[in-house]
């Protein structure tokens, strides 16, 4: 395998591994731009993965699985909204509670329903999102440089992969070119001014967390019935926290969020590629070193060592209407 083939292989793996991060980071973007910190991204992704896998297995339909994943995630978002918006509870505690609850309930229900140690049965190919072969991909495969890039990276992905990259410009348009986006950003900076203008702060924030729930539903569904063929306990593996780090690193902007997620995806792909490989002047490095890189970078970013990221001014602060 020459160096270009290695590059194509790692690039294709980077894109596949970045998709749940992109969806989840965009979910956090909508929520946090409205002033609601969402530590529960991890739990919503895991819960939607479980719901999607269960429904896809029972109905043999990937689309019904996607619908179930979105419904589960939106329901969890509404619980988070009820705790932090309606009852003005601590947003961090609410998000962490969702993560713990979902981590436990998915194992309990999976064991009770399927008896496979907390996982769901293997899905048939018709119950998953299949790769989409774009026109001319096979014919272009032998064209130097461009052919492998088109055939192996651009083509051959499932529909959720393309939707993830389309979600980035769509999120930018919603946030910066629509009245809803303007109000959403305003409520995250100065909810008092929004309330004075006669706009419901609570309703805006509820819509923001529902948008976050929809996007987390896509992320969880991708994990369970697109990237994998079953739900496995704790299969989100900290991706919600990594997406949160990417969001902070990108300073809450949609396009930088995508590139930050691709960076984390690349580190994950590199870890997979370097298993059993020799590193010049060092020799074979334990694979755990490479597997730890995304989490090390997450800690570095969240600690604020790379640049200064200023969150929305009203983020994490319950809004109390002045009388």
TORKOL-4160 file (C-alpha; in steps of 0.2 Angstrom, whole numbers, padded with zeros to 4 digits, m for minus):
323
<pt num="1" X="0000" Y="0000" Z="0000"/>
<pt num="2" X="0008" Y="0016" Z="m0005"/>
<pt num="3" X="0007" Y="0033" Z="0004"/>
<pt num="4" X="m0008" Y="0039" Z="m0006"/>
<pt num="5" X="m0018" Y="0024" Z="m0003"/>
<pt num="6" X="m0014" Y="0026" Z="0016"/>
<pt num="7" X="m0020" Y="0044" Z="0015"/>
<pt num="8" X="m0036" Y="0039" Z="0006"/>
<pt num="9" X="m0040" Y="0025" Z="0019"/>
<pt num="10" X="m0037" Y="0037" Z="0034"/>
<pt num="11" X="m0047" Y="0051" Z="0026"/>
<pt num="12" X="m0062" Y="0039" Z="0023"/>
<pt num="13" X="m0061" Y="0033" Z="0041"/>
<pt num="14" X="m0059" Y="0051" Z="0047"/>
<pt num="15" X="m0075" Y="0056" Z="0039"/>
<pt num="16" X="m0085" Y="0041" Z="0045"/>
<pt num="17" X="m0079" Y="0043" Z="0063"/>
<pt num="18" X="m0083" Y="0062" Z="0063"/>
<pt num="19" X="m0101" Y="0060" Z="0058"/>
<pt num="20" X="m0108" Y="0057" Z="0076"/>
<pt num="21" X="m0097" Y="0071" Z="0082"/>
<pt num="22" X="m0103" Y="0084" Z="0069"/>
<pt num="23" X="m0121" Y="0080" Z="0073"/>
<pt num="24" X="m0119" Y="0081" Z="0092"/>
<pt num="25" X="m0108" Y="0096" Z="0092"/>
<pt num="26" X="m0121" Y="0105" Z="0081"/>
<pt num="27" X="m0134" Y="0100" Z="0094"/>
<pt num="28" X="m0124" Y="0108" Z="0108"/>
<pt num="29" X="m0122" Y="0123" Z="0097"/>
<pt num="30" X="m0141" Y="0126" Z="0096"/>
<pt num="31" X="m0143" Y="0123" Z="0114"/>
<pt num="32" X="m0129" Y="0133" Z="0121"/>
<pt num="33" X="m0132" Y="0148" Z="0109"/>
<pt num="34" X="m0148" Y="0149" Z="0118"/>
<pt num="35" X="m0140" Y="0149" Z="0135"/>
<pt num="36" X="m0143" Y="0131" Z="0140"/>
<pt num="37" X="m0128" Y="0121" Z="0144"/>
<pt num="38" X="m0130" Y="0103" Z="0138"/>
<pt num="39" X="m0119" Y="0091" Z="0147"/>
<pt num="40" X="m0132" Y="0078" Z="0142"/>
<pt num="41" X="m0127" Y="0076" Z="0124"/>
<pt num="42" X="m0118" Y="0060" Z="0128"/>
<pt num="43" X="m0134" Y="0052" Z="0136"/>
<pt num="44" X="m0145" Y="0058" Z="0122"/>
<pt num="45" X="m0134" Y="0051" Z="0109"/>
<pt num="46" X="m0133" Y="0034" Z="0118"/>
<pt num="47" X="m0152" Y="0034" Z="0121"/>
<pt num="48" X="m0156" Y="0038" Z="0103"/>
<pt num="49" X="m0144" Y="0024" Z="0098"/>
<pt num="50" X="m0153" Y="0011" Z="0109"/>
<pt num="51" X="m0170" Y="0017" Z="0103"/>
<pt num="52" X="m0165" Y="0017" Z="0084"/>
<pt num="53" X="m0157" Y="m0001" Z="0086"/>
<pt num="54" X="m0172" Y="m0008" Z="0095"/>
<pt num="55" X="m0185" Y="m0001" Z="0082"/>
<pt num="56" X="m0175" Y="m0005" Z="0067"/>
<pt num="57" X="m0173" Y="m0023" Z="0073"/>
<pt num="58" X="m0192" Y="m0025" Z="0077"/>
<pt num="59" X="m0198" Y="m0016" Z="0061"/>
<pt num="60" X="m0184" Y="m0020" Z="0049"/>
<pt num="61" X="m0184" Y="m0002" Z="0044"/>
<pt num="62" X="m0169" Y="0010" Z="0046"/>
<pt num="63" X="m0180" Y="0025" Z="0044"/>
<pt num="64" X="m0192" Y="0020" Z="0058"/>
<pt num="65" X="m0176" Y="0017" Z="0068"/>
<pt num="66" X="m0171" Y="0035" Z="0064"/>
<pt num="67" X="m0188" Y="0041" Z="0069"/>
<pt num="68" X="m0187" Y="0032" Z="0086"/>
<pt num="69" X="m0170" Y="0039" Z="0089"/>
<pt num="70" X="m0175" Y="0056" Z="0086"/>
<pt num="71" X="m0191" Y="0055" Z="0097"/>
<pt num="72" X="m0181" Y="0047" Z="0111"/>
<pt num="73" X="m0168" Y="0061" Z="0110"/>
<pt num="74" X="m0181" Y="0075" Z="0109"/>
<pt num="75" X="m0190" Y="0068" Z="0124"/>
<pt num="76" X="m0173" Y="0068" Z="0134"/>
<pt num="77" X="m0171" Y="0086" Z="0128"/>
<pt num="78" X="m0188" Y="0091" Z="0135"/>
<pt num="79" X="m0184" Y="0083" Z="0151"/>
<pt num="80" X="m0168" Y="0093" Z="0152"/>
<pt num="81" X="m0178" Y="0109" Z="0147"/>
<pt num="82" X="m0191" Y="0106" Z="0160"/>
<pt num="83" X="m0178" Y="0104" Z="0173"/>
<pt num="84" X="m0167" Y="0119" Z="0168"/>
<pt num="85" X="m0179" Y="0131" Z="0160"/>
<pt num="86" X="m0196" Y="0128" Z="0168"/>
<pt num="87" X="m0189" Y="0124" Z="0185"/>
<pt num="88" X="m0173" Y="0134" Z="0183"/>
<pt num="89" X="m0163" Y="0120" Z="0190"/>
<pt num="90" X="m0144" Y="0118" Z="0188"/>
<pt num="91" X="m0141" Y="0114" Z="0170"/>
<pt num="92" X="m0125" Y="0104" Z="0173"/>
<pt num="93" X="m0133" Y="0093" Z="0186"/>
<pt num="94" X="m0148" Y="0090" Z="0174"/>
<pt num="95" X="m0137" Y="0085" Z="0160"/>
<pt num="96" X="m0126" Y="0073" Z="0171"/>
<pt num="97" X="m0142" Y="0065" Z="0178"/>
<pt num="98" X="m0148" Y="0061" Z="0160"/>
<pt num="99" X="m0131" Y="0053" Z="0156"/>
<pt num="100" X="m0131" Y="0042" Z="0171"/>
<pt num="101" X="m0149" Y="0037" Z="0169"/>
<pt num="102" X="m0147" Y="0032" Z="0151"/>
<pt num="103" X="m0131" Y="0023" Z="0154"/>
<pt num="104" X="m0140" Y="0012" Z="0166"/>
<pt num="105" X="m0157" Y="0010" Z="0158"/>
<pt num="106" X="m0151" Y="0005" Z="0141"/>
<pt num="107" X="m0141" Y="m0010" Z="0149"/>
<pt num="108" X="m0156" Y="m0015" Z="0160"/>
<pt num="109" X="m0169" Y="m0014" Z="0145"/>
<pt num="110" X="m0157" Y="m0022" Z="0133"/>
<pt num="111" X="m0154" Y="m0037" Z="0145"/>
<pt num="112" X="m0173" Y="m0038" Z="0149"/>
<pt num="113" X="m0179" Y="m0037" Z="0131"/>
<pt num="114" X="m0165" Y="m0047" Z="0121"/>
<pt num="115" X="m0155" Y="m0056" Z="0134"/>
<pt num="116" X="m0139" Y="m0052" Z="0126"/>
<pt num="117" X="m0129" Y="m0043" Z="0140"/>
<pt num="118" X="m0136" Y="m0026" Z="0137"/>
<pt num="119" X="m0134" Y="m0026" Z="0118"/>
<pt num="120" X="m0147" Y="m0028" Z="0104"/>
<pt num="121" X="m0147" Y="m0042" Z="0091"/>
<pt num="122" X="m0138" Y="m0040" Z="0075"/>
<pt num="123" X="m0147" Y="m0030" Z="0062"/>
<pt num="124" X="m0150" Y="m0037" Z="0045"/>
<pt num="125" X="m0143" Y="m0027" Z="0030"/>
<pt num="126" X="m0161" Y="m0021" Z="0025"/>
<pt num="127" X="m0163" Y="m0013" Z="0043"/>
<pt num="128" X="m0147" Y="m0002" Z="0041"/>
<pt num="129" X="m0143" Y="0013" Z="0031"/>
<pt num="130" X="m0133" Y="0006" Z="0016"/>
<pt num="131" X="m0119" Y="0015" Z="0007"/>
<pt num="132" X="m0124" Y="0025" Z="m0008"/>
<pt num="133" X="m0113" Y="0023" Z="m0023"/>
<pt num="134" X="m0113" Y="0039" Z="m0033"/>
<pt num="135" X="m0114" Y="0039" Z="m0052"/>
<pt num="136" X="m0097" Y="0035" Z="m0060"/>
<pt num="137" X="m0088" Y="0029" Z="m0044"/>
<pt num="138" X="m0083" Y="0012" Z="m0051"/>
<pt num="139" X="m0078" Y="0019" Z="m0068"/>
<pt num="140" X="m0068" Y="0033" Z="m0060"/>
<pt num="141" X="m0059" Y="0022" Z="m0048"/>
<pt num="142" X="m0044" Y="0019" Z="m0059"/>
<pt num="143" X="m0041" Y="0038" Z="m0063"/>
<pt num="144" X="m0025" Y="0043" Z="m0054"/>
<pt num="145" X="m0027" Y="0054" Z="m0038"/>
<pt num="146" X="m0045" Y="0060" Z="m0041"/>
<pt num="147" X="m0052" Y="0042" Z="m0044"/>
<pt num="148" X="m0049" Y="0034" Z="m0027"/>
<pt num="149" X="m0054" Y="0051" Z="m0019"/>
<pt num="150" X="m0071" Y="0051" Z="m0027"/>
<pt num="151" X="m0074" Y="0032" Z="m0026"/>
<pt num="152" X="m0068" Y="0029" Z="m0009"/>
<pt num="153" X="m0070" Y="0045" Z="0001"/>
<pt num="154" X="m0084" Y="0055" Z="m0008"/>
<pt num="155" X="m0094" Y="0040" Z="m0014"/>
<pt num="156" X="m0099" Y="0024" Z="m0004"/>
<pt num="157" X="m0106" Y="0033" Z="0012"/>
<pt num="158" X="m0123" Y="0031" Z="0019"/>
<pt num="159" X="m0136" Y="0045" Z="0018"/>
<pt num="160" X="m0133" Y="0051" Z="0036"/>
<pt num="161" X="m0115" Y="0055" Z="0032"/>
<pt num="162" X="m0121" Y="0067" Z="0018"/>
<pt num="163" X="m0134" Y="0074" Z="0029"/>
<pt num="164" X="m0121" Y="0078" Z="0043"/>
<pt num="165" X="m0111" Y="0089" Z="0031"/>
<pt num="166" X="m0127" Y="0097" Z="0024"/>
<pt num="167" X="m0132" Y="0101" Z="0042"/>
<pt num="168" X="m0117" Y="0112" Z="0044"/>
<pt num="169" X="m0121" Y="0126" Z="0031"/>
<pt num="170" X="m0140" Y="0124" Z="0036"/>
<pt num="171" X="m0136" Y="0127" Z="0054"/>
<pt num="172" X="m0126" Y="0142" Z="0049"/>
<pt num="173" X="m0140" Y="0149" Z="0039"/>
<pt num="174" X="m0153" Y="0146" Z="0053"/>
<pt num="175" X="m0142" Y="0154" Z="0066"/>
<pt num="176" X="m0136" Y="0169" Z="0055"/>
<pt num="177" X="m0149" Y="0172" Z="0042"/>
<pt num="178" X="m0166" Y="0169" Z="0050"/>
<pt num="179" X="m0176" Y="0178" Z="0063"/>
<pt num="180" X="m0177" Y="0162" Z="0074"/>
<pt num="181" X="m0158" Y="0162" Z="0074"/>
<pt num="182" X="m0156" Y="0180" Z="0078"/>
<pt num="183" X="m0168" Y="0178" Z="0093"/>
<pt num="184" X="m0160" Y="0162" Z="0098"/>
<pt num="185" X="m0142" Y="0170" Z="0099"/>
<pt num="186" X="m0150" Y="0185" Z="0108"/>
<pt num="187" X="m0158" Y="0175" Z="0121"/>
<pt num="188" X="m0141" Y="0167" Z="0125"/>
<pt num="189" X="m0133" Y="0184" Z="0127"/>
<pt num="190" X="m0146" Y="0195" Z="0135"/>
<pt num="191" X="m0163" Y="0186" Z="0139"/>
<pt num="192" X="m0169" Y="0201" Z="0148"/>
<pt num="193" X="m0169" Y="0211" Z="0132"/>
<pt num="194" X="m0178" Y="0198" Z="0122"/>
<pt num="195" X="m0191" Y="0197" Z="0136"/>
<pt num="196" X="m0193" Y="0216" Z="0135"/>
<pt num="197" X="m0196" Y="0214" Z="0116"/>
<pt num="198" X="m0211" Y="0203" Z="0120"/>
<pt num="199" X="m0203" Y="0187" Z="0115"/>
<pt num="200" X="m0205" Y="0172" Z="0126"/>
<pt num="201" X="m0188" Y="0167" Z="0133"/>
<pt num="202" X="m0194" Y="0150" Z="0139"/>
<pt num="203" X="m0201" Y="0145" Z="0122"/>
<pt num="204" X="m0186" Y="0150" Z="0112"/>
<pt num="205" X="m0175" Y="0140" Z="0124"/>
<pt num="206" X="m0187" Y="0125" Z="0122"/>
<pt num="207" X="m0186" Y="0126" Z="0103"/>
<pt num="208" X="m0167" Y="0127" Z="0105"/>
<pt num="209" X="m0166" Y="0111" Z="0115"/>
<pt num="210" X="m0178" Y="0102" Z="0104"/>
<pt num="211" X="m0167" Y="0106" Z="0089"/>
<pt num="212" X="m0152" Y="0099" Z="0099"/>
<pt num="213" X="m0163" Y="0083" Z="0102"/>
<pt num="214" X="m0166" Y="0081" Z="0084"/>
<pt num="215" X="m0148" Y="0082" Z="0080"/>
<pt num="216" X="m0142" Y="0070" Z="0094"/>
<pt num="217" X="m0155" Y="0058" Z="0087"/>
<pt num="218" X="m0146" Y="0058" Z="0070"/>
<pt num="219" X="m0130" Y="0055" Z="0079"/>
<pt num="220" X="m0136" Y="0040" Z="0090"/>
<pt num="221" X="m0145" Y="0033" Z="0075"/>
<pt num="222" X="m0129" Y="0034" Z="0065"/>
<pt num="223" X="m0119" Y="0025" Z="0078"/>
<pt num="224" X="m0131" Y="0010" Z="0080"/>
<pt num="225" X="m0138" Y="0007" Z="0062"/>
<pt num="226" X="m0126" Y="0015" Z="0050"/>
<pt num="227" X="m0109" Y="0014" Z="0057"/>
<pt num="228" X="m0113" Y="m0002" Z="0067"/>
<pt num="229" X="m0126" Y="m0016" Z="0065"/>
<pt num="230" X="m0132" Y="m0016" Z="0083"/>
<pt num="231" X="m0133" Y="m0007" Z="0100"/>
<pt num="232" X="m0118" Y="m0011" Z="0111"/>
<pt num="233" X="m0118" Y="m0004" Z="0129"/>
<pt num="234" X="m0109" Y="0012" Z="0131"/>
<pt num="235" X="m0106" Y="0013" Z="0113"/>
<pt num="236" X="m0105" Y="0032" Z="0113"/>
<pt num="237" X="m0089" Y="0030" Z="0122"/>
<pt num="238" X="m0087" Y="0048" Z="0127"/>
<pt num="239" X="m0091" Y="0056" Z="0110"/>
<pt num="240" X="m0104" Y="0068" Z="0118"/>
<pt num="241" X="m0090" Y="0075" Z="0129"/>
<pt num="242" X="m0078" Y="0076" Z="0114"/>
<pt num="243" X="m0091" Y="0085" Z="0104"/>
<pt num="244" X="m0093" Y="0097" Z="0118"/>
<pt num="245" X="m0074" Y="0100" Z="0118"/>
<pt num="246" X="m0075" Y="0103" Z="0099"/>
<pt num="247" X="m0089" Y="0115" Z="0101"/>
<pt num="248" X="m0079" Y="0125" Z="0114"/>
<pt num="249" X="m0063" Y="0124" Z="0103"/>
<pt num="250" X="m0073" Y="0131" Z="0088"/>
<pt num="251" X="m0080" Y="0145" Z="0099"/>
<pt num="252" X="m0098" Y="0140" Z="0095"/>
<pt num="253" X="m0098" Y="0143" Z="0076"/>
<pt num="254" X="m0105" Y="0130" Z="0064"/>
<pt num="255" X="m0091" Y="0129" Z="0051"/>
<pt num="256" X="m0076" Y="0128" Z="0064"/>
<pt num="257" X="m0086" Y="0115" Z="0073"/>
<pt num="258" X="m0086" Y="0104" Z="0058"/>
<pt num="259" X="m0067" Y="0106" Z="0056"/>
<pt num="260" X="m0064" Y="0103" Z="0075"/>
<pt num="261" X="m0074" Y="0087" Z="0074"/>
<pt num="262" X="m0064" Y="0081" Z="0058"/>
<pt num="263" X="m0049" Y="0084" Z="0069"/>
<pt num="264" X="m0055" Y="0072" Z="0082"/>
<pt num="265" X="m0061" Y="0060" Z="0069"/>
<pt num="266" X="m0043" Y="0060" Z="0062"/>
<pt num="267" X="m0035" Y="0056" Z="0079"/>
<pt num="268" X="m0048" Y="0042" Z="0081"/>
<pt num="269" X="m0044" Y="0035" Z="0063"/>
<pt num="270" X="m0025" Y="0037" Z="0066"/>
<pt num="271" X="m0027" Y="0026" Z="0082"/>
<pt num="272" X="m0036" Y="0013" Z="0072"/>
<pt num="273" X="m0023" Y="0013" Z="0058"/>
<pt num="274" X="m0008" Y="0013" Z="0070"/>
<pt num="275" X="m0012" Y="m0003" Z="0078"/>
<pt num="276" X="0003" Y="m0015" Z="0076"/>
<pt num="277" X="0012" Y="m0002" Z="0066"/>
<pt num="278" X="0031" Y="0003" Z="0068"/>
<pt num="279" X="0035" Y="0021" Z="0072"/>
<pt num="280" X="0052" Y="0027" Z="0066"/>
<pt num="281" X="0065" Y="0028" Z="0079"/>
<pt num="282" X="0053" Y="0021" Z="0092"/>
<pt num="283" X="0046" Y="0005" Z="0086"/>
<pt num="284" X="0029" Y="m0002" Z="0090"/>
<pt num="285" X="0019" Y="0010" Z="0101"/>
<pt num="286" X="0005" Y="0003" Z="0112"/>
<pt num="287" X="m0011" Y="0006" Z="0103"/>
<pt num="288" X="m0018" Y="0013" Z="0119"/>
<pt num="289" X="m0007" Y="0029" Z="0117"/>
<pt num="290" X="m0016" Y="0033" Z="0100"/>
<pt num="291" X="m0033" Y="0029" Z="0107"/>
<pt num="292" X="m0030" Y="0041" Z="0121"/>
<pt num="293" X="m0026" Y="0055" Z="0109"/>
<pt num="294" X="m0044" Y="0061" Z="0107"/>
<pt num="295" X="m0047" Y="0061" Z="0125"/>
<pt num="296" X="m0031" Y="0070" Z="0129"/>
<pt num="297" X="m0035" Y="0084" Z="0117"/>
<pt num="298" X="m0052" Y="0085" Z="0124"/>
<pt num="299" X="m0045" Y="0088" Z="0141"/>
<pt num="300" X="m0033" Y="0101" Z="0134"/>
<pt num="301" X="m0046" Y="0110" Z="0125"/>
<pt num="302" X="m0058" Y="0110" Z="0140"/>
<pt num="303" X="m0044" Y="0116" Z="0151"/>
<pt num="304" X="m0043" Y="0132" Z="0140"/>
<pt num="305" X="m0025" Y="0129" Z="0135"/>
<pt num="306" X="m0028" Y="0133" Z="0116"/>
<pt num="307" X="m0035" Y="0150" Z="0114"/>
<pt num="308" X="m0049" Y="0159" Z="0124"/>
<pt num="309" X="m0067" Y="0153" Z="0121"/>
<pt num="310" X="m0080" Y="0164" Z="0128"/>
<pt num="311" X="m0097" Y="0156" Z="0130"/>
<pt num="312" X="m0114" Y="0165" Z="0128"/>
<pt num="313" X="m0115" Y="0177" Z="0142"/>
<pt num="314" X="m0132" Y="0170" Z="0148"/>
<pt num="315" X="m0126" Y="0152" Z="0147"/>
<pt num="316" X="m0130" Y="0141" Z="0161"/>
<pt num="317" X="m0139" Y="0155" Z="0171"/>
<pt num="318" X="m0158" Y="0152" Z="0174"/>
<pt num="319" X="m0168" Y="0166" Z="0168"/>
<pt num="320" X="m0180" Y="0174" Z="0181"/>
<pt num="321" X="m0192" Y="0187" Z="0173"/>
<pt num="322" X="m0191" Y="0203" Z="0182"/>
<pt num="323" X="m0208" Y="0210" Z="0189"/>
